Amino acid sequence: MELVTPGIGLIFWQTLTLSVILLFLIAWVMILVTNRLDATHKILWLIGTMFLPFIGPVIFFIKYSSFKKPATTLK
């Protein structure tokens, strides 16, 4: 009996698909859990990540670091 091994292309696409799904799920959990966003912004981020499944979460993670910084006050 001969074992059939998947090609490198199949492994690549499966890995890419899994990473996009994980990014999407992590972004949604972080959006729903954060207290820094009001309801309107949460809905907008959820819609944005839903319609842009790879780029949306990446943009959210870049912007999320600025959510944690305290607001600077001008003196």
Distance bins in CASP14 RR format, pairs under 12 A and 6 or more apart:
PFRMAT RR
TARGET T0000
AUTHOR 0000-0000-0000
RMODE 2
METHOD distances of the structure
MODEL  1
4 10 0 0 0 0 0 1 0 0 0 0 0
5 11 0 0 0 0 1 0 0 0 0 0 0
6 12 0 0 0 0 1 0 0 0 0 0 0
6 13 0 0 0 0 1 0 0 0 0 0 0
6 14 0 0 0 0 1 0 0 0 0 0 0
6 15 0 0 0 0 0 1 0 0 0 0 0
7 13 0 0 0 0 0 1 0 0 0 0 0
7 14 0 0 0 0 0 1 0 0 0 0 0
8 14 0 0 0 0 0 1 0 0 0 0 0
8 15 0 0 0 0 0 1 0 0 0 0 0
9 15 0 0 0 0 1 0 0 0 0 0 0
9 16 0 0 0 0 1 0 0 0 0 0 0
9 17 0 0 0 0 0 1 0 0 0 0 0
10 16 0 0 0 0 0 1 0 0 0 0 0
10 17 0 0 0 0 0 1 0 0 0 0 0
11 17 0 0 0 0 0 1 0 0 0 0 0
11 18 0 0 0 0 0 1 0 0 0 0 0
12 18 0 0 0 0 0 1 0 0 0 0 0
12 19 0 0 0 0 0 1 0 0 0 0 0
13 19 0 0 0 0 0 1 0 0 0 0 0
13 20 0 0 0 0 0 1 0 0 0 0 0
14 20 0 0 0 0 0 1 0 0 0 0 0
14 21 0 0 0 0 0 1 0 0 0 0 0
15 21 0 0 0 0 0 1 0 0 0 0 0
15 22 0 0 0 0 0 1 0 0 0 0 0
16 22 0 0 0 0 0 1 0 0 0 0 0
16 23 0 0 0 0 0 1 0 0 0 0 0
16 53 0 0 0 0 0 1 0 0 0 0 0
16 54 0 0 0 0 1 0 0 0 0 0 0
17 23 0 0 0 0 0 1 0 0 0 0 0
17 24 0 0 0 0 0 1 0 0 0 0 0
17 53 0 0 0 0 0 1 0 0 0 0 0
17 54 0 0 0 0 0 1 0 0 0 0 0
18 24 0 0 0 0 0 1 0 0 0 0 0
18 25 0 0 0 0 0 1 0 0 0 0 0
19 25 0 0 0 0 0 1 0 0 0 0 0
19 26 0 0 0 0 0 1 0 0 0 0 0
19 53 0 0 0 0 0 1 0 0 0 0 0
19 54 0 0 0 0 1 0 0 0 0 0 0
19 57 0 0 0 0 0 1 0 0 0 0 0
19 58 0 0 0 0 0 1 0 0 0 0 0
20 26 0 0 0 0 0 1 0 0 0 0 0
20 27 0 0 0 0 0 1 0 0 0 0 0
20 49 0 0 0 0 0 1 0 0 0 0 0
20 52 0 0 0 0 0 1 0 0 0 0 0
20 53 1 0 1 0 0 0 0 0 0 0 0
20 54 1 0 1 0 0 0 0 0 0 0 0
20 55 0 0 0 0 0 1 0 0 0 0 0
20 56 0 0 0 0 0 1 0 0 0 0 0
20 57 0 0 0 0 1 0 0 0 0 0 0
20 58 0 0 0 0 0 1 0 0 0 0 0
21 27 0 0 0 0 0 1 0 0 0 0 0
21 28 0 0 0 0 0 1 0 0 0 0 0
21 49 0 0 0 0 0 1 0 0 0 0 0
21 53 0 0 0 0 1 0 0 0 0 0 0
21 54 0 0 0 0 0 1 0 0 0 0 0
21 57 0 0 0 0 0 1 0 0 0 0 0
22 28 0 0 0 0 0 1 0 0 0 0 0
22 29 0 0 0 0 0 1 0 0 0 0 0
22 53 0 0 0 0 0 1 0 0 0 0 0
22 54 0 0 0 0 0 1 0 0 0 0 0
22 57 0 0 0 0 1 0 0 0 0 0 0
23 29 0 0 0 0 0 1 0 0 0 0 0
23 30 0 0 0 0 0 1 0 0 0 0 0
23 49 0 0 0 0 1 0 0 0 0 0 0
23 52 0 0 0 0 0 1 0 0 0 0 0
23 53 0 0 0 0 1 0 0 0 0 0 0
23 54 1 0 0 1 0 0 0 0 0 0 0
23 55 0 0 0 0 1 0 0 0 0 0 0
23 56 0 0 0 0 1 0 0 0 0 0 0
23 57 1 0 1 0 0 0 0 0 0 0 0
23 58 1 0 0 1 0 0 0 0 0 0 0
23 59 0 0 0 0 0 1 0 0 0 0 0
23 60 0 0 0 0 1 0 0 0 0 0 0
23 61 0 0 0 0 1 0 0 0 0 0 0
24 30 0 0 0 0 0 1 0 0 0 0 0
24 31 0 0 0 0 0 1 0 0 0 0 0
24 45 0 0 0 0 0 1 0 0 0 0 0
24 46 0 0 0 0 0 1 0 0 0 0 0
24 48 0 0 0 0 0 1 0 0 0 0 0
24 49 1 0 0 1 0 0 0 0 0 0 0
24 50 0 0 0 0 1 0 0 0 0 0 0
24 51 0 0 0 0 0 1 0 0 0 0 0
24 52 0 0 0 0 1 0 0 0 0 0 0
24 53 1 0 1 0 0 0 0 0 0 0 0
24 54 0 0 0 0 1 0 0 0 0 0 0
24 55 0 0 0 0 0 1 0 0 0 0 0
24 56 0 0 0 0 1 0 0 0 0 0 0
24 57 1 0 1 0 0 0 0 0 0 0 0
24 58 0 0 0 0 0 1 0 0 0 0 0
24 60 0 0 0 0 0 1 0 0 0 0 0
24 61 0 0 0 0 0 1 0 0 0 0 0
25 31 0 0 0 0 0 1 0 0 0 0 0
25 32 0 0 0 0 0 1 0 0 0 0 0
25 49 0 0 0 0 1 0 0 0 0 0 0
25 50 0 0 0 0 0 1 0 0 0 0 0
25 53 0 0 0 0 0 1 0 0 0 0 0
25 57 0 0 0 0 1 0 0 0 0 0 0
26 32 0 0 0 0 0 1 0 0 0 0 0
26 33 0 0 0 0 0 1 0 0 0 0 0
26 49 0 0 0 0 0 1 0 0 0 0 0
26 56 0 0 0 0 0 1 0 0 0 0 0
26 57 1 0 0 1 0 0 0 0 0 0 0
26 58 0 0 0 0 0 1 0 0 0 0 0
26 60 0 0 0 0 1 0 0 0 0 0 0
26 61 0 0 0 0 1 0 0 0 0 0 0
26 64 0 0 0 0 0 1 0 0 0 0 0
27 33 0 0 0 0 0 1 0 0 0 0 0
27 34 0 0 0 0 0 1 0 0 0 0 0
27 42 0 0 0 0 0 1 0 0 0 0 0
27 45 1 0 0 1 0 0 0 0 0 0 0
27 46 0 0 0 0 1 0 0 0 0 0 0
27 48 0 0 0 0 1 0 0 0 0 0 0
27 49 1 0 1 0 0 0 0 0 0 0 0
27 50 0 0 0 0 1 0 0 0 0 0 0
27 52 0 0 0 0 0 1 0 0 0 0 0
27 53 0 0 0 0 1 0 0 0 0 0 0
27 54 0 0 0 0 0 1 0 0 0 0 0
27 55 0 0 0 0 0 1 0 0 0 0 0
27 56 1 0 0 1 0 0 0 0 0 0 0
27 57 1 1 0 0 0 0 0 0 0 0 0
27 58 0 0 0 0 1 0 0 0 0 0 0
27 59 0 0 0 0 1 0 0 0 0 0 0
27 60 1 0 1 0 0 0 0 0 0 0 0
27 61 1 0 0 1 0 0 0 0 0 0 0
27 62 0 0 0 0 0 1 0 0 0 0 0
27 63 0 0 0 0 0 1 0 0 0 0 0
27 64 0 0 0 0 1 0 0 0 0 0 0
28 34 0 0 0 0 0 1 0 0 0 0 0
28 42 0 0 0 0 0 1 0 0 0 0 0
28 43 0 0 0 0 0 1 0 0 0 0 0
28 45 0 0 0 0 1 0 0 0 0 0 0
28 46 1 0 0 1 0 0 0 0 0 0 0
28 47 0 0 0 0 0 1 0 0 0 0 0
28 48 0 0 0 0 0 1 0 0 0 0 0
28 49 1 0 0 1 0 0 0 0 0 0 0
28 50 0 0 0 0 1 0 0 0 0 0 0
28 53 0 0 0 0 0 1 0 0 0 0 0
28 56 0 0 0 0 0 1 0 0 0 0 0
28 57 0 0 0 0 1 0 0 0 0 0 0
28 60 0 0 0 0 1 0 0 0 0 0 0
29 42 0 0 0 0 0 1 0 0 0 0 0
29 45 0 0 0 0 0 1 0 0 0 0 0
29 46 0 0 0 0 0 1 0 0 0 0 0
29 49 0 0 0 0 0 1 0 0 0 0 0
29 57 0 0 0 0 0 1 0 0 0 0 0
29 60 0 0 0 0 0 1 0 0 0 0 0
29 64 0 0 0 0 0 1 0 0 0 0 0
30 36 0 0 0 0 0 1 0 0 0 0 0
30 37 0 0 0 0 1 0 0 0 0 0 0
30 42 0 0 0 0 0 1 0 0 0 0 0
30 45 0 0 0 0 1 0 0 0 0 0 0
30 46 0 0 0 0 0 1 0 0 0 0 0
30 49 0 0 0 0 0 1 0 0 0 0 0
30 57 0 0 0 0 1 0 0 0 0 0 0
30 60 1 0 0 1 0 0 0 0 0 0 0
30 61 0 0 0 0 1 0 0 0 0 0 0
30 63 0 0 0 0 0 1 0 0 0 0 0
30 64 1 0 0 1 0 0 0 0 0 0 0
30 65 0 0 0 0 0 1 0 0 0 0 0
30 67 0 0 0 0 1 0 0 0 0 0 0
30 68 0 0 0 0 0 1 0 0 0 0 0
31 37 1 0 0 1 0 0 0 0 0 0 0
31 38 0 0 0 0 0 1 0 0 0 0 0
31 39 0 0 0 0 0 1 0 0 0 0 0
31 41 0 0 0 0 1 0 0 0 0 0 0
31 42 1 0 1 0 0 0 0 0 0 0 0
31 43 0 0 0 0 1 0 0 0 0 0 0
31 44 0 0 0 0 1 0 0 0 0 0 0
31 45 1 0 1 0 0 0 0 0 0 0 0
31 46 1 0 1 0 0 0 0 0 0 0 0
31 47 0 0 0 0 0 1 0 0 0 0 0
31 48 0 0 0 0 1 0 0 0 0 0 0
31 49 1 0 0 1 0 0 0 0 0 0 0
31 50 0 0 0 0 0 1 0 0 0 0 0
31 56 0 0 0 0 0 1 0 0 0 0 0
31 57 0 0 0 0 1 0 0 0 0 0 0
31 59 0 0 0 0 0 1 0 0 0 0 0
31 60 1 0 0 1 0 0 0 0 0 0 0
31 61 0 0 0 0 0 1 0 0 0 0 0
31 63 0 0 0 0 0 1 0 0 0 0 0
31 64 0 0 0 0 1 0 0 0 0 0 0
31 67 0 0 0 0 0 1 0 0 0 0 0
32 39 0 0 0 0 0 1 0 0 0 0 0
32 41 0 0 0 0 0 1 0 0 0 0 0
32 42 1 0 0 1 0 0 0 0 0 0 0
32 43 0 0 0 0 0 1 0 0 0 0 0
32 45 0 0 0 0 1 0 0 0 0 0 0
32 46 1 0 0 1 0 0 0 0 0 0 0
32 49 0 0 0 0 0 1 0 0 0 0 0
32 60 0 0 0 0 0 1 0 0 0 0 0
33 42 0 0 0 0 1 0 0 0 0 0 0
33 64 0 0 0 0 0 1 0 0 0 0 0
33 67 0 0 0 0 0 1 0 0 0 0 0
34 41 0 0 0 0 1 0 0 0 0 0 0
34 42 1 0 0 1 0 0 0 0 0 0 0
34 45 0 0 0 0 1 0 0 0 0 0 0
34 46 0 0 0 0 0 1 0 0 0 0 0
34 60 0 0 0 0 0 1 0 0 0 0 0
34 63 0 0 0 0 0 1 0 0 0 0 0
34 64 1 0 0 1 0 0 0 0 0 0 0
34 65 0 0 0 0 0 1 0 0 0 0 0
34 67 1 0 0 1 0 0 0 0 0 0 0
34 68 0 0 0 0 1 0 0 0 0 0 0
35 41 0 0 0 0 0 1 0 0 0 0 0
35 42 0 0 0 0 0 1 0 0 0 0 0
35 67 0 0 0 0 1 0 0 0 0 0 0
35 68 0 0 0 0 0 1 0 0 0 0 0
36 42 0 0 0 0 1 0 0 0 0 0 0
36 45 0 0 0 0 0 1 0 0 0 0 0
36 63 0 0 0 0 0 1 0 0 0 0 0
36 64 0 0 0 0 1 0 0 0 0 0 0
36 65 0 0 0 0 0 1 0 0 0 0 0
36 66 0 0 0 0 1 0 0 0 0 0 0
36 67 1 0 1 0 0 0 0 0 0 0 0
36 68 1 0 0 1 0 0 0 0 0 0 0
36 69 0 0 0 0 1 0 0 0 0 0 0
36 70 0 0 0 0 0 1 0 0 0 0 0
36 71 0 0 0 0 0 1 0 0 0 0 0
37 43 0 0 0 0 1 0 0 0 0 0 0
37 44 0 0 0 0 1 0 0 0 0 0 0
37 45 1 0 0 1 0 0 0 0 0 0 0
37 46 0 0 0 0 0 1 0 0 0 0 0
37 60 0 0 0 0 0 1 0 0 0 0 0
37 63 0 0 0 0 0 1 0 0 0 0 0
37 64 0 0 0 0 1 0 0 0 0 0 0
37 66 0 0 0 0 0 1 0 0 0 0 0
37 67 1 0 0 1 0 0 0 0 0 0 0
37 68 0 0 0 0 0 1 0 0 0 0 0
38 44 0 0 0 0 0 1 0 0 0 0 0
38 45 0 0 0 0 0 1 0 0 0 0 0
38 67 0 0 0 0 0 1 0 0 0 0 0
39 45 0 0 0 0 0 1 0 0 0 0 0
39 46 0 0 0 0 0 1 0 0 0 0 0
40 46 0 0 0 0 0 1 0 0 0 0 0
40 47 0 0 0 0 0 1 0 0 0 0 0
41 47 0 0 0 0 0 1 0 0 0 0 0
41 48 0 0 0 0 0 1 0 0 0 0 0
41 60 0 0 0 0 0 1 0 0 0 0 0
41 63 0 0 0 0 0 1 0 0 0 0 0
41 64 0 0 0 0 0 1 0 0 0 0 0
41 67 0 0 0 0 1 0 0 0 0 0 0
42 48 0 0 0 0 0 1 0 0 0 0 0
42 49 0 0 0 0 0 1 0 0 0 0 0
42 60 0 0 0 0 0 1 0 0 0 0 0
42 67 0 0 0 0 0 1 0 0 0 0 0
43 49 0 0 0 0 0 1 0 0 0 0 0
43 50 0 0 0 0 0 1 0 0 0 0 0
44 50 0 0 0 0 0 1 0 0 0 0 0
44 51 0 0 0 0 0 1 0 0 0 0 0
44 56 0 0 0 0 0 1 0 0 0 0 0
44 59 0 0 0 0 0 1 0 0 0 0 0
44 60 0 0 0 0 0 1 0 0 0 0 0
44 63 0 0 0 0 0 1 0 0 0 0 0
45 51 0 0 0 0 0 1 0 0 0 0 0
45 52 0 0 0 0 0 1 0 0 0 0 0
45 56 0 0 0 0 1 0 0 0 0 0 0
45 57 0 0 0 0 1 0 0 0 0 0 0
45 59 0 0 0 0 1 0 0 0 0 0 0
45 60 1 0 1 0 0 0 0 0 0 0 0
45 61 0 0 0 0 0 1 0 0 0 0 0
45 63 0 0 0 0 1 0 0 0 0 0 0
45 64 0 0 0 0 1 0 0 0 0 0 0
45 67 0 0 0 0 0 1 0 0 0 0 0
46 52 0 0 0 0 0 1 0 0 0 0 0
46 56 0 0 0 0 0 1 0 0 0 0 0
46 57 0 0 0 0 0 1 0 0 0 0 0
46 60 0 0 0 0 1 0 0 0 0 0 0
47 53 0 0 0 0 0 1 0 0 0 0 0
47 56 0 0 0 0 0 1 0 0 0 0 0
47 60 0 0 0 0 0 1 0 0 0 0 0
48 54 0 0 0 0 0 1 0 0 0 0 0
48 55 0 0 0 0 1 0 0 0 0 0 0
48 56 1 0 1 0 0 0 0 0 0 0 0
48 57 0 0 0 0 1 0 0 0 0 0 0
48 58 0 0 0 0 0 1 0 0 0 0 0
48 59 0 0 0 0 1 0 0 0 0 0 0
48 60 0 0 0 0 1 0 0 0 0 0 0
48 63 0 0 0 0 0 1 0 0 0 0 0
49 55 0 0 0 0 1 0 0 0 0 0 0
49 56 1 0 1 0 0 0 0 0 0 0 0
49 57 1 0 1 0 0 0 0 0 0 0 0
49 58 0 0 0 0 1 0 0 0 0 0 0
49 59 0 0 0 0 1 0 0 0 0 0 0
49 60 1 0 0 1 0 0 0 0 0 0 0
49 61 0 0 0 0 0 1 0 0 0 0 0
49 63 0 0 0 0 0 1 0 0 0 0 0
49 64 0 0 0 0 0 1 0 0 0 0 0
50 56 0 0 0 0 1 0 0 0 0 0 0
50 57 0 0 0 0 0 1 0 0 0 0 0
50 60 0 0 0 0 0 1 0 0 0 0 0
51 57 0 0 0 0 0 1 0 0 0 0 0
51 59 0 0 0 0 0 1 0 0 0 0 0
52 58 0 0 0 0 1 0 0 0 0 0 0
52 59 1 0 0 1 0 0 0 0 0 0 0
52 60 0 0 0 0 1 0 0 0 0 0 0
53 59 0 0 0 0 0 1 0 0 0 0 0
53 60 0 0 0 0 0 1 0 0 0 0 0
54 60 0 0 0 0 0 1 0 0 0 0 0
54 61 0 0 0 0 0 1 0 0 0 0 0
55 61 0 0 0 0 0 1 0 0 0 0 0
55 62 0 0 0 0 0 1 0 0 0 0 0
56 62 0 0 0 0 1 0 0 0 0 0 0
56 63 0 0 0 0 1 0 0 0 0 0 0
56 64 0 0 0 0 0 1 0 0 0 0 0
57 63 0 0 0 0 0 1 0 0 0 0 0
57 64 0 0 0 0 1 0 0 0 0 0 0
58 64 0 0 0 0 0 1 0 0 0 0 0
59 65 0 0 0 0 0 1 0 0 0 0 0
59 66 0 0 0 0 0 1 0 0 0 0 0
60 66 0 0 0 0 0 1 0 0 0 0 0
60 67 0 0 0 0 1 0 0 0 0 0 0
61 67 0 0 0 0 0 1 0 0 0 0 0
61 68 0 0 0 0 0 1 0 0 0 0 0
63 69 0 0 0 0 0 1 0 0 0 0 0
66 72 0 0 0 0 0 1 0 0 0 0 0
END
